[in-house]
Amino acid sequence: MEPVEGGITAAMGYKAAGIHCGIKKEKLDLALILSDAPARVAVAYTRNKVRAAPIEVMMNKDPEFLQAFIANSGNANAITGSKGREDALAMIAQTSKELGISEDLVGVASTGVIGRYMPMDRLTFGIPEAVKSLGKGIEYADMAARAIMTTDTIKKEAACKVVLRDGTIVTIGGMAKGSGMISPAMKALHATTLSFVTTDALLTKRPDAKWQQALDRSFNMINVDGDQSTNDISVLMANGAAGGQAADDDPEFWRGVEHVLKTLAKMIVMDGEGATKLVEVNVVGAASESDARIAAKAVISSNLVKAAIFGADPNFGRILAAIGNSGCEFDLDKLQLTMASNGTSTSLFDRGVPLTWSDSNVESTARRIMGEKKITIKLNLGVGDSSAEAWGCDLSYDYVKINAQYTT
């Protein structure tokens, strides 16, 4: 596997555009992705029961193939009733007309402020402009990635090349947005994170199970603030332009997909609203991978743990309390907890015994570690051989400031 540049247009047969159509005052706010031919897709959606209009529309479509995706930022088109659904369908209809393809081959997504109707006059102007602006290359991928940003401070894109079992070289590229309202639990067939992955690999059947597994090991293992969005959607498009044999069950292909998804997921966490630190949780010794994911996500989702990390306070009891409240299986008499950063590590709890106390060397080392920009929390649950990773950030004063003034 080789990381490459190019983002959403890195794979053969894809173009993209990002323009300003006036939903936001000045910034890019409308993105378009186009495949030269219909692409087999897998789509995962938020499990929040309050779903945005574009999510409802996409779930009703239940597409097996898509050729284009239109996505806007600045307005979530969420909690907008029947008019919201009509507007999402209108975005699909106009995009299909401008591209000259079937409406069945066009997807739609939105992100931004909840509870406001879409400014359709601006989209009516913007969609034809986006079609005219389509192109391939780093510049076009960059503009598309920026056009889906809301409170994001950095664009999020990644790509890689992998060699399949038959020797075919395929490319996987992606872009995502997300900074706040981040605690995805997306499910295939069922802030928001918007993520799009394109590949020129050939898939011959719906890859829902493999896509779900990749999401469960990436986007579904991040947390910024514990809130799952009304608009979460993650899309895989495979147009087969690279040729060669089908990659449906090729482990190298799916390893590449996971690499792109994990890279994008970490970028979202690093750009979390008000975040000052990236936190990685590594769980080993779990009874099952599912249990390991539950434990890791519980730690990364705890506001008390997040606040302690922001303040560089090595209160290991908060971490153990999160594990105890998670529902996972563990043995407290075998459980081990270690913190590490930049080559320095220290054990805080070992097989039922706390190793830190006030003014101790362990505590001072832990405080130094927690003062770094990237912190790793390692947990051995002591009951099995399974493992998982999760990523999150600290909870800072700025997070409150940003979200107290989000609509103003």
N, C-alpha and C positions, 0 to 999 in steps of 0.2 A: 504494500500500500504506500502510495506516494502523495503527500499533500501538494495541491497545485492551486494556482490563482484562477479566478474567473467566476466564482460564486454561482448564481442561478443559471448563467449561460455557459458554464464550463463544459458541459456535455454537448455532444454533437446534436444538431437539429433543434436548438432552442434559441429564442430571442426574448428580449425583455425591454421594458420601458418604465421610466419613472418621471412624472410630470407634476406641475402645480396647476390645479384646476380651480382653486379658490375655496376649498373646504376649510383649509387653514389660511392664515393671513399671508404668509410668505413662503413657507416651506413646501417641499414636494409632498403630495398627498394622494396620488393615484398611481398604482403600479399595474402593469400588465405582463403576463408571462404567456408565450406562445410556442407551441411545438409545431414543427413542420408537418407532422402527421399525428393522428389521434394516439394518445399514450394511455397505456393501462395504468390504472390508479388504485391507490389505497388511501382512504381518508379517515382520520380520527377526529372526534368532536369532543367538546366539553361535556362533562356529566352533570354540570349545573342544570337544574330543572328550569331555571329561568334562562332560556336560550335566545340569542339574538336572531333577528329575522333572517340574515344570510345563513345561519346555522340550520334553522328550520327548513329553509329552501333546499339546502344541500342534502340534508337527511332525507327529505322527500324525493329528491332526484336519485339518491343512492347510485351514483355513477360507477360504471365499470371502466369507461374510457372518458378522458377529457383531452381537449387540445389547447384550451386557453383558460386563464384564470385572471379575473379582474378583482383588485383589492384596493380599498381606500383606507386612509387614516384620517383622524380628526373627528369622525362621527361613527359610533358603534352600531347605529341602526338597531339598538336593543331596547326592548320594552316599548315598542312603537306600534304594536298591534297589526291589524290587517294592512294598514298603509305601509308599514315597514316591509312586509312581505311583498307587497306590490312593487315597492321601490327596488327591492333586491332582484325581483324578476325582471323589472325594467332594465336594470344594469346588465343582466344577462342578455336580454333581447337586443339591446343596442350594440353590445360587444359582438354578438354573433352576426348582426347585420353588417357592421363595419368590417369584420374579418371575412365575411362570406362563408361562414361555417354554421352547422346546426346548433341551435340553442342547447341541445342535449350535451354538446361538447364543451360548454362554457361553465366554469365554476365562479363563485362569488364569495368574497369575505370582506369584513369591515372591522375597524378598530378605532376607538376614541371615546368621546363622551357618551354616556348612556342616557337614553330618554329624550333624545332630540330627533326630529324628522330629518331625513336626508335632504340636502339642498339639491334637488334633482336638476334644476336649471344649470348648475355648475357641472354636474356630472354629464349632462347632455352635451355640454361643450367639451368636457375633458376627455371622454372616451374616444371620440374621433382623433383628438390630438395625441392620445396615447398610442393608438394604432399607427399613426404617421411617424411616431418617434421610435418605433421598434428597431432594435439592432442587437448585434452580438458582440461580446467582448467585455473587458473589465469595466469600461465606462458605463455601459448600459446596465450591467449587473449592479454596479454601485448606485446608480440612480433608482433602480427598482427597490433595492434594499433600503435606501433612505426614504422612499415614498411611503413605506409602511410603518415608519417610526412615529411614536407619540411622545411619551416622556423619556424615551431612550436618549442617551447622550452619545452613543456610538452605534454605527451600523454593525450588523451581524451577518456574516457570510462565511462559507467554508466550501472546500471542494477537495477531492482526491481522485487518483486513478488506482485501479486494482486490476490484477491479472486473473482471469477466470481459469477454471480447470482446463479448458480447451485452448488456452493461450490467448484468448481475446482480451484486449485491453479496453476496459470500460471506464467511464468517468461519472462521478456522482457529485453534484453541486447543490448548494442550498443557501437559503437566506431565512432570517427569522427576525421578529421584533418582540420586545418584552422588556419591561423594567419594573413595573408594579402590577398589582393584582395577579401575582404569580404563585400558583400552587396547582399546577396542572394534574389532572387525573383523566387524561383523554383516553377514549376507548374507540377502537375501530368498529364501524357499523353502529355506532351509538353516539389588567392589562393583560394584560391580555397577551397570550402568545399566539402569534400567527407564524407558521413555519411551512416552507415549501422546499421540497427536494426534487431535483430533476436528475434523470440518468438516461444514458443512451443504451443501457443494457436491455436485453430482451426478456420480458416476463410473459409467460403463456397462461397464467391463471391468477386469480385474485390473490394478492399476497397478504391478506388481512392478518393471518396469524403471525407471520414473520414481522410485519410492520408493527403489530401490537407488542411483540417481544422487544423490538428495537426501541419503541417509545417507553416501555416499562423500564428500560435500562438507561434512559437518557432524560427526555423532557418530563416524564412522570416521576423523576427523582430529583427535581429541583424545587426550591421554595424561596420566595422573597418575603411574603407577608401573610401566607396562609389563606388567601382568598382566591378561589377558583373563578375565572372569568366567565361571563356569559357568551364570549366570542371565541374561545379557544378552538383552533382548527390546525391540523397538521396534515399535509398532503404529499404523497409520493407519486411522481409521474415517470413512467418508463416507456420511451418511444421505440426502443430496439434499433436505433440508428447505427450502433456499433457493429451490428451483425453478430455472427457466432451463435453458439448454442445457448439455450435458455438458461438464465441465471437464477431461476426460482428457488433451487435448493443448493446453490453454490455458497459455501460458507464464507469465501473470500468476498463475495459481493455484499453479503449482509454485514460482514465485519467493516467494510467500507461505509455502508449506510450508517452503522452505529457510530463510526468515527465522526462523520459529518454531524449527526444529531447531537452527540456528546459535546463536540466543539461549539455548536450553536447554543446548546443548553448552558454551558459554562459561561459563554459570553453574556447571556441574559442575566445570570446571577451576578457576574462581575459588574454589570451595569444596573443592578437593583437600585430602586429609588432611595437615595440617601446612603447607599452602602459605602462602607470604607474598607471592608475586609471580605475576602472569599474564603468560605469554609467548606472543606471536603470531609465527609464522614465515610470511613471505611469500616464495614462490619464483616467479621469473619466468625467462624465457629457457630454458625446458625444452623438450626434444624433443617431449613429449606431456603431456597433463594427467595421465596415469597416472604418468609419470616425475616430474612436479612434486609429486604427492601423495606418492610414495615418498620423495623428498628431504625434503620438509617434515616428514613423519611421523618420518623417521630422526633429524632434529635434535631434535624435540620429545620423542622417546623416549629419548634418550641420557642415562643417569644421570650421566655425566661432565659433560655440558652442564648438566643440571639442578643439579648440585652447584656448578658454577662460577657459575651465575646466583644461587644462594642466597648465595654468598660474594662476589658482585660482582667476580668475577675474570675479566677480559677475555681469557681464554685461547682465542683464535680457532681455534687448532689443533684443539681438541676438536670444534668445529663442522665444520671441513673434514674431519676424520677420520670424522665421522658421515656426511657426504655421500659420502666415498670408499668407505665400507663399505655403502652403501645399495643399490648395484646400479644406480643411475640413471646416465644419460649426462650428462657435463659436460666442459668444456674448462678445465683449471686455469689456462691462460694467458689466459683471458677471464673467469674467475669473479670476481665482486665480492661482498663481504660488508660490510654496513652495519648498525649498531645505532642505534635511535632511541627516544626517550621524551619526552613533553611538549614537542614542538617542537624538541628538540635531537637532532642525529644526528652520527655520525662513521663514517668508513670505516676498517675494520680490515685489509682485504685487497683489492687491486685488480689484476686481470690478472696474477696470478702474483707480485705484490710485497706483502710484509707492510708495513703502515703504522704498526704500533705497536711500541714497544720500551720497555724499563724506564725509568720516570720521564719518559716523553715526554708531550707535551700530549695526543696522541691517546689514550694509555692512561689518563690521568687523566680525560679526558672520558668514555671508555668506562666507567670505574668509577662515575662519577656517574650515567650512564644506567642501569647495571645495579643501582644502588641504589634505583631507582624501583619503584613497585608494578606498573606495566604497562610491559613492554619489547617492542619489535618488532625482530625479526631479519630483515633483508632480504637475499636471495640471488639473484644473477643467474647462472644456470648457463652462459650464453653459447653455447647450441647450438640455440635455437629460439624459438618465440613463445608457448608454453603456460605456464600459471601455476596455482598452488594456494595454499591457506592451511591452517595447522594451529595448534592451540592447546594449550598445556600450562602447567605450573607448575614451580616450583623444588622441590628435594628437601631438606627441612629435617630438623633433629634431631627435631622433633615427629612427623614421619611414622614414624620408627622407634619412638618411644614409644607412639604410638597402636596400631600393628600388633603390637608386642611384648605388648600386653595386651588384644587385641581380644576374646577370649572371656571375659576375667575382668573 
